[in-house]
Amino acid sequence: MRVIRSVAAMQQLALSWRRRGIYVGFVPTMGYLHEGHLSLIRRATRLVRPRKGKVVVSIYVNPTQFGPNEDFARYPRDLNRDLRMCRAEGVDVVFAPTDRHMYPGLKEGRFSTFVVEEQLSQRMEGASRPGHFRGVTTVVAKLFNIVQPDFAVFGAKDWQQAQVIRRMVADLNFPVRIIVAPTVREPDGLAMSSRNTYLGPAERAAATVLFRAIQRARAAVRARPVSAVKLKRDLEQFIRAEPLAKLDYIEFFDSTTLQPVETVTRGTHIALAVFIGRTRLIDNARL
Ligand code: AMP
């Protein structure tokens, strides 16, 4: 497995692969890998194997997608552990650039080109985290230009993000196929996340409230459609009953357009963000 830190070296390797017609699968991450990330890596590996292609995993905590009061500085990082996990999965290249490599001039005000998706990124994470998706689309566009992948695998865990990326790729004609892989959960339903490491024992127990809310919504629409306003009210109350939890948002919407619905049926998408203590967690599912 090669570990590449420089943008120029990664791009040169990617361009040489492209010239030789080598098939490349890409998994972008912020590191501190868990089974959710590994499931994306395994999907990429399965897809490239029959074509004798390559799998590239990027590990980069992207500063431009964090707000000024968010957890960029304390986001968990352990490159050596991540490299061991990637090696065990048979990854070909880990691209782990430094901020200097990715954004030379950012701090000095000499980085001034951003990619902005203006529709799907407005609500939910976009509303709660101003500038977040601008950072995400910008870094993913940069990574696609550097790694030149044939396909990239994203997690359903960040559903809105995956739809925003799909739209960016369609709108800007990136020659990259976007694959969305299912959310991997702990046995008690908590979606795996690098941020789960922030949770103390009582918070860890309380954090299951996100999945329990999704299951409650699922049960509510099993027999018949229900009003979004009423179901939201019920779930707000359900989450309020958990003392360590503070709801940020719940939305019901169409899975691909992300348009909010008035009536929730089987197949409607739910997404929610909840603070558990200081830790902000998100989850979503198709009901
Ligand atoms: P992150 O390192 O949190 O930026 O995540 C990198 C990629 O892994 C994104 O495409 C996420 O959606 C995906 N991912 C994160 N957690 C999970 C999970 N529990 N199951 C599946 N994919 C995940």
py3Dmol code that shows the C-alpha trace and the ligand (Angstrom):
import py3Dmol

protein = """\
ATOM      1  CA  MET A   1       0.000   0.000   0.000  1.00  0.00           C
ATOM      2  CA  ARG A   2       1.298   3.444  -0.896  1.00  0.00           C
ATOM      3  CA  VAL A   3       0.763   6.441   1.348  1.00  0.00           C
ATOM      4  CA  ILE A   4       0.823   9.705  -0.559  1.00  0.00           C
ATOM      5  CA  ARG A   5       0.821  13.113   1.116  1.00  0.00           C
ATOM      6  CA  SER A   6       1.455  15.410  -1.805  1.00  0.00           C
ATOM      7  CA  VAL A   7      -1.280  16.532  -4.199  1.00  0.00           C
ATOM      8  CA  ALA A   8       1.138  16.596  -7.139  1.00  0.00           C
ATOM      9  CA  ALA A   9       2.319  13.017  -6.517  1.00  0.00           C
ATOM     10  CA  MET A  10      -1.255  11.714  -6.180  1.00  0.00           C
ATOM     11  CA  GLN A  11      -2.391  13.490  -9.337  1.00  0.00           C
ATOM     12  CA  GLN A  12       0.617  12.271 -11.324  1.00  0.00           C
ATOM     13  CA  LEU A  13      -0.060   8.684 -10.275  1.00  0.00           C
ATOM     14  CA  ALA A  14      -3.770   9.070 -11.111  1.00  0.00           C
ATOM     15  CA  LEU A  15      -3.009  10.525 -14.543  1.00  0.00           C
ATOM     16  CA  SER A  16      -0.559   7.701 -15.302  1.00  0.00           C
ATOM     17  CA  TRP A  17      -3.237   5.157 -14.307  1.00  0.00           C
ATOM     18  CA  ARG A  18      -5.729   6.949 -16.546  1.00  0.00           C
ATOM     19  CA  ARG A  19      -3.309   6.792 -19.516  1.00  0.00           C
ATOM     20  CA  ARG A  20      -2.943   3.059 -18.942  1.00  0.00           C
ATOM     21  CA  GLY A  21      -6.734   2.612 -18.753  1.00  0.00           C
ATOM     22  CA  ILE A  22      -6.664   1.456 -15.126  1.00  0.00           C
ATOM     23  CA  TYR A  23     -10.055   1.425 -13.378  1.00  0.00           C
ATOM     24  CA  VAL A  24     -10.041   3.449 -10.150  1.00  0.00           C
ATOM     25  CA  GLY A  25     -12.445   3.376  -7.214  1.00  0.00           C
ATOM     26  CA  PHE A  26     -12.309   6.129  -4.605  1.00  0.00           C
ATOM     27  CA  VAL A  27     -13.501   6.415  -0.991  1.00  0.00           C
ATOM     28  CA  PRO A  28     -13.170   9.904   0.496  1.00  0.00           C
ATOM     29  CA  THR A  29     -13.127  10.050   4.314  1.00  0.00           C
ATOM     30  CA  MET A  30     -12.069  12.262   7.208  1.00  0.00           C
ATOM     31  CA  GLY A  31     -10.337   9.307   8.832  1.00  0.00           C
ATOM     32  CA  TYR A  32     -10.701   7.784  12.300  1.00  0.00           C
ATOM     33  CA  LEU A  33     -12.069   4.865  10.369  1.00  0.00           C
ATOM     34  CA  HIS A  34     -14.828   2.568  11.586  1.00  0.00           C
ATOM     35  CA  GLU A  35     -16.909  -0.272  10.113  1.00  0.00           C
ATOM     36  CA  GLY A  36     -19.016   2.241   8.166  1.00  0.00           C
ATOM     37  CA  HIS A  37     -15.949   3.450   6.270  1.00  0.00           C
ATOM     38  CA  LEU A  38     -14.721  -0.131   5.857  1.00  0.00           C
ATOM     39  CA  SER A  39     -18.019  -1.125   4.239  1.00  0.00           C
ATOM     40  CA  LEU A  40     -17.455   1.597   1.611  1.00  0.00           C
ATOM     41  CA  ILE A  41     -13.879   0.419   1.069  1.00  0.00           C
ATOM     42  CA  ARG A  42     -15.084  -3.186   0.683  1.00  0.00           C
ATOM     43  CA  ARG A  43     -17.680  -2.085  -1.871  1.00  0.00           C
ATOM     44  CA  ALA A  44     -14.969  -0.283  -3.865  1.00  0.00           C
ATOM     45  CA  THR A  45     -12.631  -3.284  -3.619  1.00  0.00           C
ATOM     46  CA  ARG A  46     -15.347  -5.682  -4.836  1.00  0.00           C
ATOM     47  CA  LEU A  47     -16.041  -3.428  -7.824  1.00  0.00           C
ATOM     48  CA  VAL A  48     -12.418  -2.954  -8.941  1.00  0.00           C
ATOM     49  CA  ARG A  49     -11.217  -6.541  -8.373  1.00  0.00           C
ATOM     50  CA  PRO A  50     -12.625  -8.153 -11.561  1.00  0.00           C
ATOM     51  CA  ARG A  51     -11.101  -5.314 -13.603  1.00  0.00           C
ATOM     52  CA  LYS A  52      -7.745  -5.432 -11.814  1.00  0.00           C
ATOM     53  CA  GLY A  53      -8.239  -1.813 -10.836  1.00  0.00           C
ATOM     54  CA  LYS A  54      -7.085   0.285  -7.885  1.00  0.00           C
ATOM     55  CA  VAL A  55      -8.742   1.530  -4.703  1.00  0.00           C
ATOM     56  CA  VAL A  56      -7.778   4.941  -3.329  1.00  0.00           C
ATOM     57  CA  VAL A  57      -8.916   6.054   0.148  1.00  0.00           C
ATOM     58  CA  SER A  58      -8.440   9.677   1.120  1.00  0.00           C
ATOM     59  CA  ILE A  59      -8.041  10.684   4.743  1.00  0.00           C
ATOM     60  CA  TYR A  60      -8.402  14.387   5.218  1.00  0.00           C
ATOM     61  CA  VAL A  61     -10.212  16.462   7.829  1.00  0.00           C
ATOM     62  CA  ASN A  62     -11.370  19.242   5.540  1.00  0.00           C
ATOM     63  CA  PRO A  63     -11.210  22.602   7.334  1.00  0.00           C
ATOM     64  CA  THR A  64     -13.538  24.402   4.898  1.00  0.00           C
ATOM     65  CA  GLN A  65     -16.570  22.270   5.795  1.00  0.00           C
ATOM     66  CA  PHE A  66     -16.410  23.143   9.514  1.00  0.00           C
ATOM     67  CA  GLY A  67     -18.001  26.274  10.944  1.00  0.00           C
ATOM     68  CA  PRO A  68     -15.960  28.528  13.260  1.00  0.00           C
ATOM     69  CA  ASN A  69     -17.631  27.086  16.388  1.00  0.00           C
ATOM     70  CA  GLU A  70     -17.552  23.476  15.260  1.00  0.00           C
ATOM     71  CA  ASP A  71     -15.278  20.577  16.169  1.00  0.00           C
ATOM     72  CA  PHE A  72     -12.517  20.883  13.534  1.00  0.00           C
ATOM     73  CA  ALA A  73      -9.709  21.188  16.115  1.00  0.00           C
ATOM     74  CA  ARG A  74     -10.877  18.292  18.292  1.00  0.00           C
ATOM     75  CA  TYR A  75     -12.074  16.009  15.477  1.00  0.00           C
ATOM     76  CA  PRO A  76     -10.474  12.588  16.211  1.00  0.00           C
ATOM     77  CA  ARG A  77      -7.357  11.785  14.199  1.00  0.00           C
ATOM     78  CA  ASP A  78      -5.147   8.671  14.204  1.00  0.00           C
ATOM     79  CA  LEU A  79      -3.432   8.221  10.853  1.00  0.00           C
ATOM     80  CA  ASN A  80      -1.379   5.177  11.873  1.00  0.00           C
ATOM     81  CA  ARG A  81      -4.467   3.295  13.005  1.00  0.00           C
ATOM     82  CA  ASP A  82      -6.271   4.282   9.790  1.00  0.00           C
ATOM     83  CA  LEU A  83      -3.315   3.096   7.684  1.00  0.00           C
ATOM     84  CA  ARG A  84      -3.290  -0.289   9.451  1.00  0.00           C
ATOM     85  CA  MET A  85      -7.017  -0.689   8.741  1.00  0.00           C
ATOM     86  CA  CYS A  86      -6.603   0.297   5.081  1.00  0.00           C
ATOM     87  CA  ARG A  87      -3.672  -2.097   4.669  1.00  0.00           C
ATOM     88  CA  ALA A  88      -5.791  -4.931   6.113  1.00  0.00           C
ATOM     89  CA  GLU A  89      -8.509  -4.167   3.527  1.00  0.00           C
ATOM     90  CA  GLY A  90      -6.056  -4.341   0.622  1.00  0.00           C
ATOM     91  CA  VAL A  91      -6.339  -0.634  -0.250  1.00  0.00           C
ATOM     92  CA  ASP A  92      -3.818   0.346  -2.968  1.00  0.00           C
ATOM     93  CA  VAL A  93      -3.245   3.997  -2.087  1.00  0.00           C
ATOM     94  CA  VAL A  94      -4.065   6.144   0.928  1.00  0.00           C
ATOM     95  CA  PHE A  95      -4.045   9.816   0.012  1.00  0.00           C
ATOM     96  CA  ALA A  96      -3.543  11.800   3.222  1.00  0.00           C
ATOM     97  CA  PRO A  97      -2.677  15.369   2.319  1.00  0.00           C
ATOM     98  CA  THR A  98      -1.887  18.116   4.812  1.00  0.00           C
ATOM     99  CA  ASP A  99      -3.753  21.445   4.833  1.00  0.00           C
ATOM    100  CA  ARG A 100      -0.689  23.046   3.225  1.00  0.00           C
ATOM    101  CA  HIS A 101      -0.980  20.572   0.338  1.00  0.00           C
ATOM    102  CA  MET A 102      -4.732  20.900  -0.120  1.00  0.00           C
ATOM    103  CA  TYR A 103      -5.195  24.610   0.494  1.00  0.00           C
ATOM    104  CA  PRO A 104      -1.935  26.461   0.023  1.00  0.00           C
ATOM    105  CA  GLY A 105      -2.773  30.080   0.690  1.00  0.00           C
ATOM    106  CA  LEU A 106      -6.093  29.431   2.477  1.00  0.00           C
ATOM    107  CA  LYS A 107      -4.943  31.097   5.699  1.00  0.00           C
ATOM    108  CA  GLU A 108      -3.285  33.947   3.781  1.00  0.00           C
ATOM    109  CA  GLY A 109      -6.492  34.629   1.820  1.00  0.00           C
ATOM    110  CA  ARG A 110      -5.122  33.337  -1.484  1.00  0.00           C
ATOM    111  CA  PHE A 111      -7.656  30.543  -1.960  1.00  0.00           C
ATOM    112  CA  SER A 112     -10.778  31.962  -3.573  1.00  0.00           C
ATOM    113  CA  THR A 113     -12.521  29.386  -5.767  1.00  0.00           C
ATOM    114  CA  PHE A 114     -15.388  27.341  -4.334  1.00  0.00           C
ATOM    115  CA  VAL A 115     -17.988  24.948  -5.715  1.00  0.00           C
ATOM    116  CA  VAL A 116     -21.500  25.748  -4.507  1.00  0.00           C
ATOM    117  CA  GLU A 117     -24.637  23.636  -4.982  1.00  0.00           C
ATOM    118  CA  GLU A 118     -27.582  25.975  -4.523  1.00  0.00           C
ATOM    119  CA  GLN A 119     -30.691  23.815  -4.157  1.00  0.00           C
ATOM    120  CA  LEU A 120     -30.325  20.523  -2.321  1.00  0.00           C
ATOM    121  CA  SER A 121     -27.862  22.015   0.141  1.00  0.00           C
ATOM    122  CA  GLN A 122     -30.229  24.695   1.471  1.00  0.00           C
ATOM    123  CA  ARG A 123     -32.176  22.837   4.166  1.00  0.00           C
ATOM    124  CA  MET A 124     -31.268  20.509   7.036  1.00  0.00           C
ATOM    125  CA  GLU A 125     -27.439  20.309   7.341  1.00  0.00           C
ATOM    126  CA  GLY A 126     -27.119  23.350   5.072  1.00  0.00           C
ATOM    127  CA  ALA A 127     -29.421  25.447   7.256  1.00  0.00           C
ATOM    128  CA  SER A 128     -27.889  24.284  10.553  1.00  0.00           C
ATOM    129  CA  ARG A 129     -24.279  24.475   9.353  1.00  0.00           C
ATOM    130  CA  PRO A 130     -23.855  27.530   7.101  1.00  0.00           C
ATOM    131  CA  GLY A 131     -21.026  27.027   4.614  1.00  0.00           C
ATOM    132  CA  HIS A 132     -20.784  23.283   5.353  1.00  0.00           C
ATOM    133  CA  PHE A 133     -21.808  22.042   1.915  1.00  0.00           C
ATOM    134  CA  ARG A 134     -19.725  24.682   0.168  1.00  0.00           C
ATOM    135  CA  GLY A 135     -16.730  23.123   1.909  1.00  0.00           C
ATOM    136  CA  VAL A 136     -17.875  19.596   1.063  1.00  0.00           C
ATOM    137  CA  THR A 137     -18.517  20.206  -2.647  1.00  0.00           C
ATOM    138  CA  THR A 138     -15.281  22.157  -2.966  1.00  0.00           C
ATOM    139  CA  VAL A 139     -13.113  19.491  -1.363  1.00  0.00           C
ATOM    140  CA  VAL A 140     -14.839  16.644  -3.237  1.00  0.00           C
ATOM    141  CA  ALA A 141     -14.369  18.487  -6.553  1.00  0.00           C
ATOM    142  CA  LYS A 142     -10.684  18.972  -5.695  1.00  0.00           C
ATOM    143  CA  LEU A 143     -10.311  15.310  -4.695  1.00  0.00           C
ATOM    144  CA  PHE A 144     -11.986  14.154  -7.922  1.00  0.00           C
ATOM    145  CA  ASN A 145      -9.550  16.289  -9.924  1.00  0.00           C
ATOM    146  CA  ILE A 146      -6.598  14.913  -7.969  1.00  0.00           C
ATOM    147  CA  VAL A 147      -7.597  11.218  -7.827  1.00  0.00           C
ATOM    148  CA  GLN A 148      -9.399  11.030 -11.215  1.00  0.00           C
ATOM    149  CA  PRO A 149     -11.591   8.107 -10.109  1.00  0.00           C
ATOM    150  CA  ASP A 150     -14.006   6.138 -12.297  1.00  0.00           C
ATOM    151  CA  PHE A 151     -16.366   5.849  -9.332  1.00  0.00           C
ATOM    152  CA  ALA A 152     -16.578   7.105  -5.764  1.00  0.00           C
ATOM    153  CA  VAL A 153     -18.407   5.502  -2.840  1.00  0.00           C
ATOM    154  CA  PHE A 154     -20.289   7.619  -0.291  1.00  0.00           C
ATOM    155  CA  GLY A 155     -22.315   6.521   2.742  1.00  0.00           C
ATOM    156  CA  ALA A 156     -26.100   6.786   3.061  1.00  0.00           C
ATOM    157  CA  LYS A 157     -25.339   7.945   6.624  1.00  0.00           C
ATOM    158  CA  ASP A 158     -24.839  11.431   5.136  1.00  0.00           C
ATOM    159  CA  TRP A 159     -27.843  11.209   2.813  1.00  0.00           C
ATOM    160  CA  GLN A 160     -28.126  14.900   1.973  1.00  0.00           C
ATOM    161  CA  GLN A 161     -24.390  15.074   1.274  1.00  0.00           C
ATOM    162  CA  ALA A 162     -24.642  12.142  -1.169  1.00  0.00           C
ATOM    163  CA  GLN A 163     -27.505  13.849  -3.049  1.00  0.00           C
ATOM    164  CA  VAL A 164     -25.607  17.153  -3.181  1.00  0.00           C
ATOM    165  CA  ILE A 165     -22.544  15.357  -4.586  1.00  0.00           C
ATOM    166  CA  ARG A 166     -24.679  13.529  -7.155  1.00  0.00           C
ATOM    167  CA  ARG A 167     -26.102  16.877  -8.276  1.00  0.00           C
ATOM    168  CA  MET A 168     -22.652  18.490  -8.456  1.00  0.00           C
ATOM    169  CA  VAL A 169     -21.346  15.602 -10.566  1.00  0.00           C
ATOM    170  CA  ALA A 170     -24.337  15.849 -12.927  1.00  0.00           C
ATOM    171  CA  ASP A 171     -24.294  19.649 -13.162  1.00  0.00           C
ATOM    172  CA  LEU A 172     -20.529  19.975 -13.675  1.00  0.00           C
ATOM    173  CA  ASN A 173     -20.059  16.808 -15.794  1.00  0.00           C
ATOM    174  CA  PHE A 174     -17.552  15.053 -13.578  1.00  0.00           C
ATOM    175  CA  PRO A 175     -16.826  11.682 -15.253  1.00  0.00           C
ATOM    176  CA  VAL A 176     -17.326   9.900 -11.932  1.00  0.00           C
ATOM    177  CA  ARG A 177     -20.041   7.374 -11.019  1.00  0.00           C
ATOM    178  CA  ILE A 178     -21.438   7.989  -7.537  1.00  0.00           C
ATOM    179  CA  ILE A 179     -22.299   4.926  -5.463  1.00  0.00           C
ATOM    180  CA  VAL A 180     -24.169   5.240  -2.173  1.00  0.00           C
ATOM    181  CA  ALA A 181     -23.665   2.410   0.321  1.00  0.00           C
ATOM    182  CA  PRO A 182     -26.006   1.629   3.259  1.00  0.00           C
ATOM    183  CA  THR A 183     -25.534   3.006   6.770  1.00  0.00           C
ATOM    184  CA  VAL A 184     -23.654   0.659   9.097  1.00  0.00           C
ATOM    185  CA  ARG A 185     -25.035   0.625  12.642  1.00  0.00           C
ATOM    186  CA  GLU A 186     -24.012  -0.559  16.087  1.00  0.00           C
ATOM    187  CA  PRO A 187     -26.048  -3.518  17.420  1.00  0.00           C
ATOM    188  CA  ASP A 188     -28.351  -1.091  19.265  1.00  0.00           C
ATOM    189  CA  GLY A 189     -29.042   0.898  16.085  1.00  0.00           C
ATOM    190  CA  LEU A 190     -26.713   3.879  16.616  1.00  0.00           C
ATOM    191  CA  ALA A 191     -25.248   4.838  13.231  1.00  0.00           C
ATOM    192  CA  MET A 192     -21.478   4.471  13.303  1.00  0.00           C
ATOM    193  CA  SER A 193     -19.663   7.801  13.286  1.00  0.00           C
ATOM    194  CA  SER A 194     -16.205   9.048  14.167  1.00  0.00           C
ATOM    195  CA  ARG A 195     -18.022  11.555  16.413  1.00  0.00           C
ATOM    196  CA  ASN A 196     -19.438   8.745  18.579  1.00  0.00           C
ATOM    197  CA  THR A 197     -16.010   8.739  20.291  1.00  0.00           C
ATOM    198  CA  TYR A 198     -16.995  12.078  21.890  1.00  0.00           C
ATOM    199  CA  LEU A 199     -19.823  10.415  23.846  1.00  0.00           C
ATOM    200  CA  GLY A 200     -19.506   9.544  27.538  1.00  0.00           C
ATOM    201  CA  PRO A 201     -21.272   6.366  28.769  1.00  0.00           C
ATOM    202  CA  ALA A 202     -24.594   8.076  29.634  1.00  0.00           C
ATOM    203  CA  GLU A 203     -24.495  10.012  26.361  1.00  0.00           C
ATOM    204  CA  ARG A 204     -23.733   6.852  24.416  1.00  0.00           C
ATOM    205  CA  ALA A 205     -26.910   5.295  25.834  1.00  0.00           C
ATOM    206  CA  ALA A 206     -28.943   8.442  25.087  1.00  0.00           C
ATOM    207  CA  ALA A 207     -27.600   8.550  21.503  1.00  0.00           C
ATOM    208  CA  THR A 208     -29.814   5.619  20.505  1.00  0.00           C
ATOM    209  CA  VAL A 209     -32.697   8.112  20.588  1.00  0.00           C
ATOM    210  CA  LEU A 210     -32.015   8.990  16.918  1.00  0.00           C
ATOM    211  CA  PHE A 211     -32.509   5.415  15.737  1.00  0.00           C
ATOM    212  CA  ARG A 212     -35.415   4.912  18.139  1.00  0.00           C
ATOM    213  CA  ALA A 213     -37.097   7.994  16.634  1.00  0.00           C
ATOM    214  CA  ILE A 214     -36.632   6.563  13.144  1.00  0.00           C
ATOM    215  CA  GLN A 215     -38.151   3.245  14.249  1.00  0.00           C
ATOM    216  CA  ARG A 216     -41.041   5.107  15.845  1.00  0.00           C
ATOM    217  CA  ALA A 217     -41.674   6.981  12.588  1.00  0.00           C
ATOM    218  CA  ARG A 218     -41.487   3.689  10.703  1.00  0.00           C
ATOM    219  CA  ALA A 219     -44.087   2.127  12.984  1.00  0.00           C
ATOM    220  CA  ALA A 220     -46.326   5.193  12.672  1.00  0.00           C
ATOM    221  CA  VAL A 221     -46.559   4.975   8.862  1.00  0.00           C
ATOM    222  CA  ARG A 222     -46.700   1.178   8.609  1.00  0.00           C
ATOM    223  CA  ALA A 223     -50.502   0.995   8.423  1.00  0.00           C
ATOM    224  CA  ARG A 224     -51.420   4.321   6.794  1.00  0.00           C
ATOM    225  CA  PRO A 225     -49.972   7.696   5.749  1.00  0.00           C
ATOM    226  CA  VAL A 226     -49.779  10.335   8.475  1.00  0.00           C
ATOM    227  CA  SER A 227     -49.484  14.117   8.538  1.00  0.00           C
ATOM    228  CA  ALA A 228     -45.853  15.329   8.634  1.00  0.00           C
ATOM    229  CA  VAL A 229     -46.734  18.063  11.126  1.00  0.00           C
ATOM    230  CA  LYS A 230     -48.355  15.579  13.520  1.00  0.00           C
ATOM    231  CA  LEU A 231     -45.584  13.004  13.247  1.00  0.00           C
ATOM    232  CA  LYS A 232     -42.955  15.689  13.760  1.00  0.00           C
ATOM    233  CA  ARG A 233     -44.731  16.865  16.903  1.00  0.00           C
ATOM    234  CA  ASP A 234     -44.865  13.308  18.225  1.00  0.00           C
ATOM    235  CA  LEU A 235     -41.156  12.734  17.558  1.00  0.00           C
ATOM    236  CA  GLU A 236     -40.178  16.074  19.087  1.00  0.00           C
ATOM    237  CA  GLN A 237     -41.934  15.020  22.253  1.00  0.00           C
ATOM    238  CA  PHE A 238     -40.324  11.576  22.085  1.00  0.00           C
ATOM    239  CA  ILE A 239     -36.853  13.124  21.824  1.00  0.00           C
ATOM    240  CA  ARG A 240     -37.589  15.669  24.547  1.00  0.00           C
ATOM    241  CA  ALA A 241     -38.192  12.740  26.920  1.00  0.00           C
ATOM    242  CA  GLU A 242     -34.470  11.952  26.645  1.00  0.00           C
ATOM    243  CA  PRO A 243     -32.819  14.434  29.056  1.00  0.00           C
ATOM    244  CA  LEU A 244     -29.375  14.460  27.374  1.00  0.00           C
ATOM    245  CA  ALA A 245     -30.848  15.051  23.913  1.00  0.00           C
ATOM    246  CA  LYS A 246     -31.656  18.368  22.265  1.00  0.00           C
ATOM    247  CA  LEU A 247     -33.311  18.271  18.860  1.00  0.00           C
ATOM    248  CA  ASP A 248     -31.832  20.375  16.044  1.00  0.00           C
ATOM    249  CA  TYR A 249     -34.197  19.322  13.208  1.00  0.00           C
ATOM    250  CA  ILE A 250     -36.429  16.549  11.907  1.00  0.00           C
ATOM    251  CA  GLU A 251     -37.521  16.551   8.280  1.00  0.00           C
ATOM    252  CA  PHE A 252     -39.653  14.323   6.067  1.00  0.00           C
ATOM    253  CA  PHE A 253     -38.840  14.551   2.380  1.00  0.00           C
ATOM    254  CA  ASP A 254     -38.519  12.825  -0.979  1.00  0.00           C
ATOM    255  CA  SER A 255     -35.342  10.688  -1.091  1.00  0.00           C
ATOM    256  CA  THR A 256     -33.873  12.210  -4.264  1.00  0.00           C
ATOM    257  CA  THR A 257     -35.329  15.713  -4.609  1.00  0.00           C
ATOM    258  CA  LEU A 258     -35.099  16.299  -0.831  1.00  0.00           C
ATOM    259  CA  GLN A 259     -38.401  18.212  -1.185  1.00  0.00           C
ATOM    260  CA  PRO A 260     -40.334  18.220   2.120  1.00  0.00           C
ATOM    261  CA  VAL A 261     -43.636  16.315   2.112  1.00  0.00           C
ATOM    262  CA  GLU A 262     -46.891  17.121   3.903  1.00  0.00           C
ATOM    263  CA  THR A 263     -47.931  13.501   4.198  1.00  0.00           C
ATOM    264  CA  VAL A 264     -45.503  10.837   5.372  1.00  0.00           C
ATOM    265  CA  THR A 265     -45.895   7.396   3.813  1.00  0.00           C
ATOM    266  CA  ARG A 266     -43.814   4.249   3.526  1.00  0.00           C
ATOM    267  CA  GLY A 267     -40.895   5.270   1.342  1.00  0.00           C
ATOM    268  CA  THR A 268     -40.741   8.857   2.613  1.00  0.00           C
ATOM    269  CA  HIS A 269     -37.275   9.798   3.842  1.00  0.00           C
ATOM    270  CA  ILE A 270     -36.663  11.019   7.393  1.00  0.00           C
ATOM    271  CA  ALA A 271     -33.534  12.852   8.532  1.00  0.00           C
ATOM    272  CA  LEU A 272     -32.760  14.278  11.942  1.00  0.00           C
ATOM    273  CA  ALA A 273     -29.985  16.018  13.828  1.00  0.00           C
ATOM    274  CA  VAL A 274     -29.793  15.852  17.609  1.00  0.00           C
ATOM    275  CA  PHE A 275     -27.316  17.210  20.114  1.00  0.00           C
ATOM    276  CA  ILE A 276     -26.351  14.638  22.731  1.00  0.00           C
ATOM    277  CA  GLY A 277     -24.626  16.864  25.256  1.00  0.00           C
ATOM    278  CA  ARG A 278     -22.187  18.877  23.120  1.00  0.00           C
ATOM    279  CA  THR A 279     -22.026  16.255  20.371  1.00  0.00           C
ATOM    280  CA  ARG A 280     -24.157  16.774  17.293  1.00  0.00           C
ATOM    281  CA  LEU A 281     -25.293  13.523  15.672  1.00  0.00           C
ATOM    282  CA  ILE A 282     -27.251  12.958  12.448  1.00  0.00           C
ATOM    283  CA  ASP A 283     -29.163  10.003  11.090  1.00  0.00           C
ATOM    284  CA  ASN A 284     -31.660   9.282   8.323  1.00  0.00           C
ATOM    285  CA  ALA A 285     -33.572   6.453   6.718  1.00  0.00           C
ATOM    286  CA  ARG A 286     -36.169   5.628   4.138  1.00  0.00           C
ATOM    287  CA  LEU A 287     -39.307   4.686   6.044  1.00  0.00           C
TER     288      LEU A 287
END
"""
ligand_1 = """\
23
AMP
P -16.585 10.908 7.205
O -15.230 10.345 7.483
O -17.489 10.979 8.398
O -16.549 12.174 6.408
O -17.295 9.843 6.264
C -16.683 9.435 5.072
C -17.673 8.606 4.295
O -18.094 7.495 5.084
C -18.951 9.386 3.936
O -19.356 9.031 2.616
C -19.922 8.914 4.969
O -21.269 8.990 4.549
C -19.497 7.476 5.145
N -19.954 6.954 6.433
C -19.768 7.515 7.656
N -20.373 6.785 8.604
C -20.971 5.744 7.967
C -21.781 4.644 8.391
N -22.100 4.462 9.677
N -22.228 3.785 7.459
C -21.922 3.967 6.147
N -21.175 4.979 5.687
C -20.707 5.858 6.577
"""
view = py3Dmol.view(width=600, height=400)
view.addModel(protein, "pdb")
view.setStyle({"model": 0}, {"cartoon": {"style": "trace"}})
view.addModel(ligand_1, "xyz")
view.setStyle({"model": 1}, {"stick": {}})
view.zoomTo()
view.show()
